[in-house]
Amino acid sequence: MKIIILGAGQVGGTLAEHLASEANDITVVDTDGERLRDLGDRLDIRTVHGKASYPTVLRQAGADDADMLVAVTNSDEVNMIACQVAYTLFNTPTRIARVREAAYLTRAGLFDNEAIPVDVLISPEQVVTNYIKRLIEYPGSLQVIDFADGKAQLVGIRAYYGGPLVGQELRQIREHMPNADTRVAAIYRRNRPIIPKGDTLIEADDEVFFIAAKAHIRGVMGEMRRLEDSYKRIIIAGGGNIGERLAEAIENRYQVKIIERNPARCRHLSETLDNSIVLQGSASDRDLLVEENIGDADLFLALTNDDEANIMSSLLAKRLGARKVMTLINNPAYVDLVQGGDIDIAISPQLATIGTLLTHVRRGDVESVHSLRRGAAEAIEVIAHGDSKSSKVIGRPLSEVNLPPGTTIGAVIRGDDVLIAHSETVVESGDHVILFVVDKRRIREVEKLFQAGLTFF
């Protein structure tokens, strides 16, 4: 696939890295020559220096025969105009734009071929807000992913001593939970993936990814570790777009305080939010945190745009007694350094957003893609099409499906029913199949497996 990426920042660079490793023809456009040189040295891609919305620059990047344009520059306006130019002058089939400003996103009818021709709108702030909201709903989880509008969820947790299944074989999970079906999709032990089998032992400190119907998630979590109490008191550091959206989404269920340095922004937050307490000051101010009873807080969230400020305020909050700490970190190099120590969860906005982009790049009828373990693995929701003659999957029990190495099927969603995958499960046309891919080099093989042959058409 020939793809033009506009913007060589964190999201554009991460996307280029993902796609270049999958034999796509990638061209990246940016006004920052140094960033382009860095990407060009590391990846097998083309780079073009120039303004992303200029017709001459897009033509130089190959817009005449591109399959897809992904506009992820730092400017909403440049992204929107680039999509307009790609549609009007080059008839680019698929146009994806990152748009941050809520004033654009709330206008009905603004983004269609009769107005601004954007096929897929991506709002990173909303994606990250939803990501954090799911983590808040399941205390103790490392990652929570929805499939089929939330009917099934994939949850990553760390197994601890004391969990009923720790030290036990996986096959015993049915004895422990006869009324709740679940499937462990993958286990990471000392950062190495283990494909789970019936006789696999769960060890303390394993990172376990399991899939189950939403109603059974907390029950399965209780098998791996002692269940944590629900959060009640939450302090958010940073009243920017993400902080505001998150407070708005959770303030009716939790006691929320927001710490924001900018006085004008504080006034805006106090006028916009109904039940949240807005405090002007620095989240790194020890006296302010003590005064606001940080030691009684169940969760401290550092959500400013400054990585260093987020890390330092999180470390201070944990030292002063906050039960759990989550930190927004834009620099991917920092994520592995800080997560798992005093900082319980490091949230990477690029990796949260990248799945939304990959959903529209994958071949076949892919409903959603989610990047896992900081990009090391992927969870994919794909819709099966065809019949037993044209498909390598449909009409066969899963034990006979030739999955690529490192790939497991976690569940099959049929209508409103969540069928946890077992060897005798048979896939039907129209089923949503949830796959866990440990080795991303096998993605192309997974896509081919679910593409119906010509006999179907």
C-alpha positions in Angstrom: 0.0 0.0 0.0 1.3 3.5 -0.9 0.8 5.8 2.1 1.7 9.4 2.6 2.2 10.6 6.2 2.0 14.3 6.8 3.9 15.2 10.0 7.1 13.6 11.3 6.3 14.2 15.0 5.8 11.5 17.6 2.6 10.1 16.1 3.7 10.4 12.4 7.1 8.9 13.2 5.7 6.0 15.3 3.2 5.2 12.5 5.9 5.3 9.9 7.9 2.9 12.0 5.0 0.5 12.3 4.1 0.5 8.6 7.6 0.5 7.2 8.2 -2.9 8.8 5.2 -4.3 7.0 6.4 -3.8 3.4 4.4 -0.6 2.7 5.6 2.2 0.4 5.8 5.1 2.9 6.6 8.8 2.3 6.8 11.2 5.2 6.3 15.0 4.7 7.4 17.6 7.2 8.9 21.1 7.4 11.6 19.9 9.9 14.5 18.7 7.9 16.3 17.3 10.9 13.4 15.1 11.9 13.1 13.8 8.4 16.8 12.9 8.2 16.5 11.1 11.5 13.5 9.0 10.2 15.2 8.4 6.8 18.3 7.1 8.5 16.4 4.7 10.7 13.6 3.5 8.4 13.3 2.3 4.8 11.0 5.3 3.7 11.0 8.3 1.4 11.0 11.8 3.0 9.9 15.1 1.5 10.7 18.5 3.0 8.0 21.1 2.7 4.6 22.4 3.8 2.2 19.4 4.0 -0.9 21.3 2.5 0.9 22.6 -0.6 -0.2 20.9 -3.9 3.4 20.9 -5.2 4.7 19.2 -2.1 1.9 16.6 -2.1 2.6 15.9 -5.8 6.3 15.5 -5.0 5.4 13.0 -2.2 3.5 10.9 -4.8 -0.1 11.9 -4.2 -1.0 11.2 -7.8 -1.2 7.4 -7.1 -1.2 7.2 -3.3 -3.7 4.8 -1.7 -4.0 6.8 1.6 -3.1 10.1 3.1 -2.6 10.4 6.8 -2.4 14.0 8.0 -1.0 14.2 11.6 0.8 17.5 11.6 0.5 19.7 14.7 -1.9 22.0 12.9 -5.6 21.0 12.6 -5.9 23.5 9.7 -3.0 22.1 7.7 -4.4 18.6 8.2 -7.8 19.6 7.0 -6.6 21.6 4.0 -4.2 18.7 3.0 -7.2 16.4 2.9 -9.1 18.9 0.8 -6.2 19.2 -1.7 -5.7 15.4 -1.8 -9.4 14.9 -2.6 -9.8 17.8 -5.1 -6.5 17.5 -7.1 -5.4 14.0 -6.7 -8.5 12.0 -5.9 -6.7 10.1 -3.0 -9.0 7.2 -2.0 -8.6 7.4 1.8 -7.9 10.5 3.8 -7.3 10.5 7.5 -6.8 13.6 9.6 -5.9 14.3 13.2 -8.1 17.1 14.5 -7.7 18.3 18.1 -9.9 21.4 18.5 -13.3 20.6 19.9 -14.8 23.6 18.0 -14.3 21.7 14.7 -15.3 18.2 16.1 -18.7 19.4 17.4 -19.9 20.8 14.0 -22.2 18.3 12.3 -21.7 17.9 8.6 -18.3 19.7 8.5 -16.4 16.6 7.5 -17.8 15.0 4.4 -17.1 15.1 0.7 -19.4 18.1 0.2 -17.5 20.1 2.8 -14.1 19.1 4.2 -13.4 15.6 2.7 -12.0 13.7 5.6 -12.9 9.9 5.7 -11.5 9.3 9.2 -11.2 11.8 12.0 -8.8 11.1 14.8 -9.0 13.1 18.1 -5.9 11.9 20.2 -7.3 13.7 23.3 -10.5 11.7 23.1 -8.7 8.4 22.4 -6.4 8.9 25.4 -9.3 10.0 27.6 -11.2 6.8 26.8 -8.1 4.8 27.5 -7.6 6.3 30.9 -11.3 6.0 31.8 -11.2 2.2 31.2 -8.1 1.9 33.5 -10.0 3.8 36.2 -13.0 1.4 35.9 -10.7 -1.6 36.6 -8.2 -0.8 39.4 -5.1 -2.9 39.1 -5.3 -3.3 35.3 -2.4 -2.3 33.0 -4.4 -2.0 29.9 -8.1 -2.4 29.0 -9.4 -2.8 25.5 -13.0 -2.9 24.2 -14.1 -5.1 21.4 -17.5 -5.1 19.6 -18.8 -2.0 21.4 -17.7 -3.3 24.8 -19.3 -6.7 24.6 -15.9 -8.3 25.2 -12.7 -6.8 26.8 -9.0 -7.7 26.7 -7.3 -6.9 30.0 -3.7 -6.9 30.9 -2.8 -7.4 34.6 0.2 -8.3 36.7 -0.2 -11.6 38.6 0.7 -11.3 42.3 1.4 -13.8 45.1 -1.9 -14.7 46.7 -4.0 -14.9 43.5 -5.9 -18.2 43.4 -4.4 -19.2 40.0 -0.8 -18.1 40.7 1.3 -21.2 40.7 -1.5 -23.2 39.0 -2.0 -24.5 35.5 -4.1 -22.5 33.1 -6.5 -25.4 32.6 -7.7 -25.0 36.2 -9.3 -21.7 35.5 -12.5 -23.5 34.5 -12.6 -25.3 37.9 -12.1 -22.0 39.7 -14.7 -20.1 37.6 -17.3 -22.6 36.3 -19.8 -19.9 35.4 -17.4 -17.5 33.6 -15.6 -18.4 30.4 -12.3 -16.7 29.7 -9.2 -17.2 27.6 -5.6 -16.2 28.4 -4.3 -14.8 25.1 -0.7 -14.2 26.1 1.7 -14.1 29.0 4.8 -12.0 29.3 7.4 -13.3 31.7 10.5 -11.1 32.2 9.5 -9.2 29.1 9.4 -12.4 26.9 6.1 -13.6 25.4 4.8 -17.1 26.3 2.0 -18.6 24.2 -0.3 -20.1 26.8 -1.3 -23.7 26.8 -3.4 -25.8 29.2 -0.3 -26.9 31.3 1.2 -23.4 31.4 1.9 -22.3 35.0 1.1 -18.7 36.0 3.9 -17.3 38.0 3.9 -14.2 40.3 4.9 -11.0 38.4 3.7 -12.4 35.0 2.0 -9.9 32.8 -1.2 -11.8 31.8 -3.5 -10.7 28.9 -6.9 -12.4 29.1 -10.2 -11.9 27.2 -13.7 -12.3 28.6 -17.2 -10.9 28.4 -17.4 -7.5 30.1 -19.5 -8.9 33.0 -16.8 -11.5 33.9 -13.7 -9.2 33.9 -13.5 -8.4 37.6 -14.0 -12.1 38.5 -11.1 -13.2 36.3 -8.9 -10.4 37.7 -9.5 -11.8 41.1 -8.0 -15.1 40.1 -4.7 -13.4 39.2 -4.4 -11.0 42.2 -6.2 -9.6 45.2 -8.9 -7.3 43.8 -8.3 -3.7 44.6 -11.0 -1.4 46.0 -12.6 0.9 43.5 -11.2 4.4 43.2 -13.1 7.2 44.9 -10.8 10.2 45.3 -9.0 11.3 42.1 -6.5 14.2 41.7 -5.7 15.3 38.1 -2.6 17.4 37.5 -3.1 19.4 34.3 -6.3 21.0 33.1 -5.6 20.8 29.4 -7.8 19.1 26.8 -7.2 15.6 28.2 -7.6 16.7 31.9 -10.8 18.6 31.2 -12.3 15.8 29.1 -11.5 13.1 31.7 -12.9 15.2 34.6 -16.0 15.8 32.6 -16.4 12.1 31.9 -15.8 10.9 35.5 -16.9 13.7 37.9 -20.4 12.3 38.5 -18.9 9.0 39.7 -15.8 10.1 41.6 -14.5 12.9 43.8 -12.3 14.8 41.3 -9.9 17.7 41.9 -7.9 19.3 39.1 -4.6 21.2 39.7 -3.9 23.7 36.9 -1.2 26.4 36.9 -2.8 28.8 34.4 -5.3 31.2 36.0 -7.4 31.8 32.8 -7.6 28.0 32.3 -8.7 27.6 35.9 -11.6 30.0 35.3 -12.6 28.1 32.2 -12.5 24.8 34.0 -14.5 26.1 37.0 -17.2 27.4 34.5 -17.3 24.2 32.4 -17.2 21.4 35.1 -20.1 20.8 37.4 -18.7 18.7 40.3 -14.9 18.9 40.1 -12.9 21.1 42.4 -10.4 23.3 40.5 -7.2 24.4 42.2 -4.7 26.9 40.8 -1.1 26.0 41.5 1.7 23.6 40.6 1.2 19.8 41.0 4.9 19.7 42.1 4.1 22.0 45.0 4.5 19.7 48.1 2.6 22.1 50.4 -0.4 22.2 48.0 -0.5 18.4 47.7 -0.3 17.9 51.5 -3.0 20.6 52.0 -5.3 18.8 49.5 -4.8 15.5 51.4 -2.8 13.7 48.7 -2.2 10.8 51.2 -5.9 10.0 51.0 -6.1 10.1 47.2 -6.8 6.8 45.5 -5.4 7.9 42.2 -3.1 10.7 41.0 -3.1 11.4 37.3 -0.3 13.6 35.8 -1.7 14.8 32.4 0.2 18.0 31.5 2.1 18.4 28.2 5.5 18.3 30.0 6.9 14.8 30.5 9.4 15.9 33.1 6.8 17.8 35.1 4.5 14.8 34.9 7.2 12.4 36.2 8.3 14.6 39.0 4.8 15.4 40.3 3.9 11.7 40.1 7.0 10.6 42.1 6.2 13.3 44.7 2.5 12.3 44.9 3.5 8.6 45.4 6.0 9.6 48.1 3.3 11.6 49.9 1.0 8.6 50.0 -1.2 8.5 46.8 -2.4 4.9 46.4 -1.9 4.7 42.6 -0.2 7.0 40.1 -0.7 7.2 36.3 1.5 9.4 34.2 1.1 10.7 30.6 4.5 10.5 28.8 5.0 11.6 25.2 8.6 10.5 24.9 8.5 6.7 24.2 12.0 6.4 25.5 10.8 7.3 29.0 7.9 4.9 29.2 10.0 1.7 29.9 12.2 3.7 32.3 9.5 4.8 34.7 6.6 2.2 34.6 6.4 -0.4 37.3 8.4 1.5 40.0 6.8 4.4 41.9 4.8 5.2 38.7 2.2 2.4 38.4 1.2 3.1 34.7 2.9 5.2 32.1 0.4 6.2 29.3 1.8 6.8 25.8 -0.6 9.0 23.8 1.1 7.9 20.5 0.6 4.2 21.2 -3.0 4.8 22.3 -3.6 6.7 19.0 -1.6 4.5 16.7 -4.2 1.6 16.9 -6.9 3.9 15.5 -4.7 4.7 12.5 -3.7 1.1 12.0 -7.3 0.0 11.9 -7.7 1.8 8.5 -4.4 0.6 7.1 -4.8 -3.2 7.7 -6.1 -5.3 4.7 -9.3 -7.2 5.1 -12.4 -6.1 7.1 -10.6 -5.0 10.2 -12.9 -3.4 12.8 -10.2 -2.3 15.3 -6.4 -2.6 16.0 -4.8 -2.0 19.4 -1.1 -1.7 20.2 -0.1 -3.7 23.2 2.9 -3.6 25.5 4.2 -0.4 24.1 4.0 -1.6 20.5 5.5 -5.1 21.0 2.2 -6.9 20.1 -1.2 -6.2 18.6 -4.8 -7.2 19.3 -7.0 -7.2 16.2 -10.7 -7.4 15.7 -11.4 -8.7 12.2 -14.8 -9.7 10.6 -14.8 -13.1 8.9 -16.3 -13.2 5.4 -17.0 -15.9 2.8 -17.9 -19.6 3.2 -16.1 -22.8 3.8 -14.9 -22.9 0.2 -13.5 -19.4 -0.1 -12.3 -18.9 3.4 -9.4 -20.6 5.3 -11.2 -19.9 8.6 -15.0 -20.2 8.2 -16.7 -23.6 8.8 -13.6 -25.1 10.5 -13.0 -25.7 14.2 -10.2 -23.5 15.5 -8.0 -26.5 16.1 -7.8 -26.9 12.2 -7.1 -23.2 11.5 -3.5 -22.8 10.5 -2.6 -19.7 12.5 0.8 -18.0 12.1 3.3 -18.7 14.9 2.8 -16.4 17.9 -0.9 -15.8 17.1 -3.9 -16.8 19.2 -7.6 -16.4 18.8 -9.1 -15.2 22.0 -12.8 -14.9 21.3 -15.5 -15.0 18.6 -18.3 -12.4 18.9 -21.5 -13.5 17.2 -24.3 -10.9 17.5 -24.6 -10.2 21.2 -22.9 -13.5 22.2 -19.3 -13.6 23.3 -17.9 -17.1 22.5 -14.5 -17.6 24.2 -12.3 -19.5 21.7 -11.8 -23.2 22.3 -10.4 -25.9 20.0 -13.9 -27.0 18.9 -15.3 -23.4 18.3 -16.3 -22.9 14.6 -16.2 -19.5 12.9 -19.2 -18.4 10.9 -19.4 -15.6 8.2 -20.0 -12.3 9.9 -18.3 -13.2 13.2 -16.0 -10.7 14.8 -12.8 -12.6 15.6 -10.4 -11.3 18.3 -6.8 -12.2 17.7 -3.7 -11.6 19.7 -0.5 -11.3 17.6 2.8 -11.5 19.6 5.1 -11.3 16.5 4.1 -8.3 14.5 6.1 -9.6 11.5 3.2 -12.1 11.1 0.6 -9.4 10.6 0.5 -9.9 6.8 -0.1 -13.6 7.2 -3.0 -12.9 9.6 -4.5 -10.5 7.1 -4.3 -13.0 4.3 -5.8 -15.7 6.5 -9.0 -13.7 6.8 -9.3 -12.5 3.2 -12.0 -14.3 1.3 -10.9 -16.0 -1.9 -12.2 -15.2 -5.4 -14.8 -18.0 -5.3 -16.7 -16.0 -2.7 -17.1 -13.1 -5.0 
